[in-house]
């Protein structure tokens, strides 16, 4: 189990080192890889020795992952803001694109 925790910590530290350069696709891949490692860790039988070492590594990984999660939140807010701007522009544009047929006509006559 210690090897899996080491791999998880290494994965997180690597991602944290490239955090400013990571696109959302890379963050998504990191989440998938992290989830797979955590699933493997959960499937391992509990070991009674070196509990404190495992706890320390897990806490360290959680602390580092918090920074990555904050970055993902920033990307989510950025995307949400962009979508709101696009929706606002679409609504404003549709106000000028009137697509109706008038039911009546008014005709002015000169006297």
Secondary structure by P-SEA (a helix, b strand, c coil): caaaaaaaaaaaaaaaaacccccaaaaaaaaaaaaaaaaaaaaccccccaaaaaaaaaaaaaaaaaaaaaaaaaaaaaaaaaaaaaaaaaaaaaaacccccccbbbbbbcc
